[in-house]
C-alpha cells in the first residue's frame, strides 16, 4: 500500500485527464464519513437554528425591539454563512478539491469574508446597544430607537459587502503574489493567497471591533456590579415605585447583556485562531499545514451555528418560540401576540 501511494502513477487528480489539475489527497473512507457528519451538522445548525431566530423575531410582536432587530440581522448573516459558504467548504475540506468552478470560487470567498465581517459588525453594534441599556436603562429607549438600529444594520451589511467585493473582484488581494497564487490555484483548487498589506487590513478589521467590544463589555459588567450592590444595599429600605421599576429594568438589561456578552466571547474564541494564523502565515511564507488551516477555518465557521444554541440556553423566549413553531401553534390566528416570557429580554 505504501509503495503504491508513493508512486507517481498512484497520484489521484481532482480532474483526471485535465492538464494542470490539482493533486487530490482525500481522507480515508471512515475519516471522510466522520468529517462530513461534523461539518454537515455545523451547516444544518447554522441554517435551521438561525432561521428559527429570524422567524421568531419577525413573527412575535413582543420581540419587535431595536436590540432584537440587530439579533435578527446577525442571525441572517450566520444563516447565509450556513447556506452559501459552509456546504461548499465542506466538500473542499474533505475531498481536497474544488468542483464548483473558478468564478464561484471568487463568489464563495467574497461571501465568506463579507458575511463573517457582517457578523462582527453586528456584534459590535450590539455591544454599544447593551452598554447604553445597562449604563442608562431609563433613557435607553429614546437613544437606541428602531431607526438607529436600522442604521446600524445598514452599516453592518454595506461596509463588509463593499469591502469584500472591492478586494476580491479587483484582484487587489494578491498583488505581488501572482506567481504563488497561480501555482496554488491549479484546476480544482480554491485557495486565496492574500498579500501582507491586506492581511494587516483584515486583522485590524477584526481586532479593532473586538477591542471595542471587550472595552464596552468590561464597563458593562463593572456598572452591573455596582448596580447590583446598590440594589442589595437598598433592598432593606422602603423603595419608591420608580426605584423599584428602575431596579427591574436594570436587572433585565444586565441579563440581556450577559447573554450577548457570551455570544461575543464565543465569536472571538472561534475567530481568533484563524485571524492570528492568517496574519502569521502571510509573513512566514504561507507554511501552515493544511490540517491546521482547516481546523482554524471550521472553528470560525462553527461560530455561525453556536449563536442559536446560546440563545436556546439563556433566552426563555427563544425556547418557547421553538416550542410554538414545532407544535404547530404558530399557525393559530393569535400566535403573533403570544406572551413568550414574563418580561421581555
C-alpha positions, 0 to 999 in steps of 0.5 A: 500500500505504501509503495503504491501511494508513493508512486507517481502513477498512484497520484489521484487528480481532482480532474483526471485527464485535465492538464494542470489539475490539482493533486487530490489527497482525500481522507480515508473512507471512515475519516471522510464519513466522520468529517462530513457528519461534523461539518454537515451538522455545523451547516444544518445548525447554522441554517435551521437554528438561525432561521428559527431566530429570524422567524421568531423575531419577525413573527412575535410582536413582543420581540419587535425591539431595536436590540432584537432587530440587530439579533435578527440581522446577525442571525441572517448573516450566520444563516447565509454563512450556513447556506452559501459558504459552509456546504461548499467548504465542506466538500473542499475540506474533505475531498481536497478539491474544488468542483464548483468552478473558478468564478464561484470560487471568487463568489464563495470567498467574497461571501465568506469574508463579507458575511463573517465581517457582517457578523462582527459588525453586528456584534459590535453594534450590539455591544454599544446597544447593551452598554447604553441599556445597562449604563442608562436603562431609563433613557435607553429607549429614546437613544437606541430607537428602531431607526438607529438600529436600522442604521446600524444594520445598514452599516453592518451589511454595506461596509463588509459587502463593499469591502469584500467585493472591492478586494476580491473582484479587483484582484487587489488581494494578491498583488505581488503574489501572482506567481504563488497564487497561480501555482496554488490555484491549479484546476480544482483548487480554491485557495486565496493567497492574500498579500501582507498589506491586506492581511494587516487590513483584515486583522485590524478589521477584526481586532479593532471591533473586538477591542471595542467590544471587550472595552464596552463589555468590561464597563458593562459588567463593572456598572452591573456590579455596582448596580447590583450592590446598590440594589442589595444595599437598598433592598432593606429600605422602603423603595419608591415605585420608580426605584423599584421599576428602575431596579427591574429594568436594570436587572433585565438589561444586565441579563440581556447583556450577559447573554450577548456578552457570551455570544461575543466571547464565543465569536472571538474564541472561534475567530481568533485562531484563524485571524492570528494564523492568517496574519502569521502565515502571510509573513512566514511564507504561507507554511501552515499545514493544511490540517491546521488551516482547516481546523482554524477555518471550521472553528470560525465557521462553527461560530455561525451555528453556536449563536442559536444554541446560546440563545436556546440556553439563556433566552426563555423566549427563544425556547418557547418560540421553538416550542410554538413553531414545532407544535404547530401553534404558530399557525393559530390566528393569535400566535403573533401576540403570544406572551413568550416570557414574563418580561421581555429580554 
